[in-house]
Amino acid sequence: MRLIHTIAVSALTIAASITIASAQTGPVATACKDDIAKLCAGKAHDGEVRICLETNYDRVSAACKTALDTTGGGHGKGLGMGR
C-alpha cells in the first residue's frame, strides 16, 4: 500500500512539473524572457506575468511587443492593459 502511495505522489509531482514547464515555454515566455526577468520577476505564470508585461508595454522589447500583440485575448489585442 505504501508503495502505491509513493508511486502516485511521484506521478503527480512529475505531471505538475511538466504542466508548469510547458506554461513557461509559449511565444510570450520565449520572446519576453529578458523582459520578464527585468520587469516581472516573482510573478506567477498563471496570467500575472502577462498582465505585468501588458502593464509595462511601453518598456518591453520589440520582440515581446510582437508576441503580446499576436497572442492572447483576441489575438492582437492582448489583455488590453497598458495601452
Buried (B, 14 or more C-beta within 10 A) or exposed (E): EEEEEEEEEEEEEEEEEEEEEEEEEBBBBEBBBEBBEEBBEEBEBEEEBBBBBBBBBEEBBEBBBBBBBEBBEEEEEBBEBBE
